[in-house]
Amino acid sequence: MNNEQTAIQTTYFSIIGNTCLALIKGIAGILGNSYALIADAIESTTDIFSSLLVLFGLKYAKRPPDENHPYGHGKIEPLITFLVVAFLVTSATVIAYESIQNIQTPHKTPEPWTLLVLGAIILWKEASFRLVIKKSKETNSSSLKADAWHHRSDAITSVMAFIGISIALVLGKGYETADDWAALLASFFILYNSYLIFRPALGEIMDEHLYDDLLEEIREESIKVKGIIGTEKCFIRKAGMKYHVDLHAIVDGEITVKEGHYISHQLKDHLREVIPGLGHVLIHIEPQNEK
């Protein structure tokens, strides 16, 4: 299974999981008098739509290069990530607003059994985060990483809800709004996570250099190719799940153009073979004895 198929299957997992959890949280929140759970349900509902966006982006990014897109369609990934972040910010804003409204409105203490529901949700969402973040690293997918952080944000809101409901139940009368305060606090965690997701995607769309480890690996592998004396400039940019490389390679200045051309192809083939995540590799040959 290639990276694209792995990422798409992982997104289907997120969609199904978020749909089930949104229903469970919503019903439990209404029956259990807990706005923190209802806030959780709101976030899970936005997670469904954001996961659908991620799915669309991953499928679009799979399209092969064409005349108008010679480097492929991978740049849609950070654009989709921006939309996912917008969903996160929107859900955080709605949760914060509703929390403030509920804090100002007297209501019943949440039911004790809602803690059992939240405990199960926290375990499930943390497990989901770990699975999806692992797949995002395996596939180099920024939008899948954003989807993973949706799971972590959901886990955080559930932890806050668990704490808030516990306080309301233990301290009793006068602390009925503890879970509302918990939901308000969770909204700020969601906003912070939104920034953590947004920043790398912005770097990707701006071709910011964030790949020192990959650069070092490219340099180390390059000198293993016969005829390559060393490397000079190396520029890396990410598009979707692929890394495109522009590399200046140093060769003997006395060899023929034909020999230099052959070496450059050998280098390109070697790099793409040992580093599977590479897309386009452009090799510029530099003579060693050039002054």
C-alpha positions in Angstrom: 0.0 0.0 0.0 1.5 3.4 -1.0 1.4 6.6 1.1 -1.6 8.0 -0.6 -3.8 4.9 0.0 -2.6 4.7 3.6 -3.5 8.4 4.2 -6.9 8.0 2.6 -7.8 4.9 4.6 -6.7 6.6 7.8 -9.1 9.5 7.0 -12.0 7.1 6.6 -11.2 5.9 10.1 -11.4 9.5 11.4 -14.7 10.2 9.6 -16.4 7.0 11.0 -15.0 7.6 14.5 -16.0 11.2 14.7 -19.5 10.5 13.4 -20.1 7.9 16.1 -18.6 10.1 18.9 -20.6 13.2 17.8 -23.8 11.2 18.3 -22.7 9.7 21.6 -21.5 13.0 23.1 -24.6 14.9 21.9 -27.0 12.4 23.4 -25.1 12.0 26.6 -24.7 15.8 27.0 -28.4 16.5 26.6 -29.5 13.7 28.8 -26.7 14.2 31.4 -27.1 18.0 31.7 -23.5 18.7 30.6 -22.7 21.5 28.3 -19.0 20.4 28.3 -20.2 17.2 26.6 -22.4 19.1 24.2 -19.4 21.3 23.4 -17.4 18.1 22.7 -20.2 17.0 20.3 -19.9 20.3 18.5 -16.2 19.8 18.0 -16.7 16.3 16.8 -19.3 17.4 14.3 -16.8 20.0 12.9 -14.2 17.2 12.9 -16.4 15.2 10.5 -16.5 18.0 8.0 -12.8 18.7 8.3 -12.0 15.0 7.8 -14.1 15.1 4.7 -12.0 18.1 3.5 -8.8 16.1 4.2 -10.2 13.2 2.3 -10.9 15.4 -0.7 -7.5 17.0 -0.5 -5.7 13.6 -0.4 -7.6 12.3 -3.3 -7.0 15.4 -5.3 -3.3 15.4 -4.4 -3.0 11.8 -5.9 -3.6 13.2 -9.4 -0.5 12.8 -11.6 1.4 15.8 -13.0 -0.1 17.3 -16.1 0.8 20.2 -18.5 -0.5 22.8 -16.1 0.8 21.2 -12.9 4.2 19.7 -13.8 5.0 19.2 -10.1 1.7 17.4 -9.4 -1.2 18.6 -7.2 0.3 18.2 -3.8 0.2 21.9 -2.8 -3.5 21.4 -2.2 -2.6 19.7 1.1 -1.5 22.8 3.0 -4.5 24.6 1.6 -6.8 22.0 3.0 -4.9 22.2 6.3 -5.8 26.0 6.4 -9.4 25.1 6.0 -9.2 22.4 8.7 -7.6 25.1 11.0 -10.6 27.4 10.1 -12.9 24.6 11.3 -11.0 24.3 14.5 -11.0 28.1 15.2 -14.8 28.2 14.4 -15.6 25.3 16.8 -13.4 26.9 19.5 -15.2 30.2 19.1 -18.7 28.6 19.2 -17.7 26.6 22.3 -16.3 29.7 24.1 -19.5 31.8 23.3 -21.9 29.1 24.4 -19.8 28.4 27.5 -20.0 32.1 28.6 -23.8 32.0 27.9 -24.2 28.9 30.1 -22.0 30.3 32.9 -24.5 33.2 33.2 -27.5 30.9 33.1 -28.4 28.7 36.2 -28.7 25.0 35.3 -28.7 21.5 36.8 -25.5 19.7 38.0 -24.3 17.1 35.3 -25.2 13.5 35.9 -22.5 11.3 37.5 -22.7 8.7 34.7 -21.4 11.3 32.2 -17.9 10.8 33.7 -18.0 7.2 32.4 -18.8 8.3 28.9 -16.1 10.9 29.0 -13.5 8.4 30.3 -14.2 6.1 27.4 -14.1 9.0 24.9 -10.7 10.3 26.3 -9.1 6.9 25.8 -10.6 6.5 22.3 -9.6 10.0 21.1 -6.0 9.7 22.5 -5.6 6.3 20.8 -7.0 7.8 17.6 -4.5 10.7 17.8 -1.6 8.3 18.2 -2.7 6.2 15.2 -3.3 9.1 12.9 -0.2 11.1 13.8 1.8 7.9 13.2 0.3 7.6 9.8 0.9 11.3 9.0 4.6 10.8 9.8 4.8 7.7 7.6 3.1 9.4 4.7 4.5 13.0 5.1 1.0 14.3 5.0 0.4 17.8 6.5 -3.4 17.6 6.2 -3.4 14.1 7.9 -1.3 15.7 10.7 -3.9 18.4 11.1 -6.6 15.7 11.3 -4.6 13.9 14.0 -4.5 17.1 16.1 -8.3 17.3 15.7 -8.3 14.0 17.7 -5.9 15.4 20.3 -8.0 18.6 20.6 -11.1 16.5 21.1 -9.3 14.5 23.8 -8.3 17.8 25.5 -11.9 19.1 25.6 -13.0 15.8 27.0 -10.4 15.9 29.7 -11.5 19.5 30.6 -15.1 18.3 30.7 -14.2 15.4 32.9 -12.4 17.8 35.4 -15.3 20.3 35.3 -18.0 17.7 35.9 -16.0 16.1 38.7 -15.7 19.5 40.4 -19.4 20.1 40.0 -20.3 16.7 41.5 -17.8 16.8 44.3 -18.3 20.4 45.5 -22.1 20.4 44.8 -24.4 23.4 44.9 -22.9 26.6 43.6 -20.5 24.7 41.3 -23.0 23.6 38.6 -21.2 25.8 36.0 -17.8 24.1 36.6 -18.1 22.0 33.4 -19.0 25.2 31.5 -15.8 26.8 32.7 -14.0 23.6 31.6 -15.4 23.9 28.1 -14.3 27.6 28.0 -10.8 26.6 29.0 -10.8 23.8 26.4 -11.6 26.4 23.7 -8.3 28.2 24.3 -6.5 24.8 24.1 -8.1 24.3 20.7 -7.0 27.8 19.5 -3.4 27.1 20.6 -3.4 23.7 18.7 -4.8 25.5 15.7 -1.7 27.7 15.6 0.5 24.6 16.0 -1.2 23.1 12.9 -1.2 26.3 10.9 2.4 27.2 11.3 4.0 24.2 9.5 1.4 24.4 6.7 2.2 28.0 6.1 5.9 27.1 5.9 5.1 24.5 3.4 3.1 26.8 1.1 5.8 29.4 1.3 8.6 26.8 0.6 10.2 27.5 3.9 13.3 25.3 4.6 12.3 23.0 7.4 14.2 19.8 6.3 17.7 19.8 7.7 17.7 16.1 8.4 16.6 15.3 4.8 19.2 17.7 3.4 22.0 16.0 5.3 20.8 12.6 4.1 20.8 13.8 0.5 24.4 15.0 0.9 25.5 11.8 2.5 23.9 9.6 -0.2 25.1 11.8 -3.1 28.8 11.2 -2.4 28.2 7.4 -2.6 27.5 7.8 -6.3 30.6 7.2 -8.5 31.9 10.4 -10.0 30.3 12.7 -7.4 33.0 14.5 -5.4 30.7 16.6 -3.2 27.6 18.7 -3.1 27.0 22.5 -3.1 23.6 24.2 -3.0 20.6 22.0 -2.1 17.1 23.4 -2.0 14.1 21.3 -0.8 10.5 22.1 -1.0 7.5 20.0 0.0 4.3 19.4 -2.1 1.8 17.0 -0.7 3.7 13.9 0.4 6.7 14.4 -1.8 9.9 16.4 -1.4 11.2 18.2 -4.5 15.0 18.7 -4.6 17.3 21.0 -6.5 20.9 19.9 -6.0 24.3 21.2 -7.2 26.7 18.3 -7.4 30.5 18.7 -7.9 32.3 16.5 -10.4 35.7 16.4 -12.0 35.9 19.4 -14.3 37.9 17.5 -16.9 35.1 15.0 -17.8 32.9 15.5 -20.9 29.4 16.9 -20.9 28.1 13.4 -21.8 29.9 11.9 -18.8 28.6 14.6 -16.5 25.1 14.1 -17.9 25.3 10.3 -17.2 26.6 10.9 -13.6 23.7 13.3 -12.9 21.2 10.7 -14.0 22.9 8.1 -11.8 22.8 10.5 -8.8 19.1 11.2 -9.4 18.2 7.5 -9.7 20.2 6.7 -6.6 18.6 9.4 -4.5 15.0 8.4 -5.5 15.8 4.8 -4.8 17.2 5.2 -1.3 14.9 8.1 -0.2 11.4 7.0 -1.3 9.7 10.3 -0.3 11.4 12.3 -3.1 9.5 13.7 -6.1 11.3 15.7 -8.7 15.1 15.8 -8.4 16.9 18.4 -10.4 20.7 17.9 -10.6 23.0 20.8 -11.6 26.6 19.7 -12.3 29.4 21.9 -11.0 33.0 21.4 -12.2 35.5 20.9 -9.3 38.3 23.1 -10.7 36.1 26.0 -11.7 37.5 29.3 -10.3 
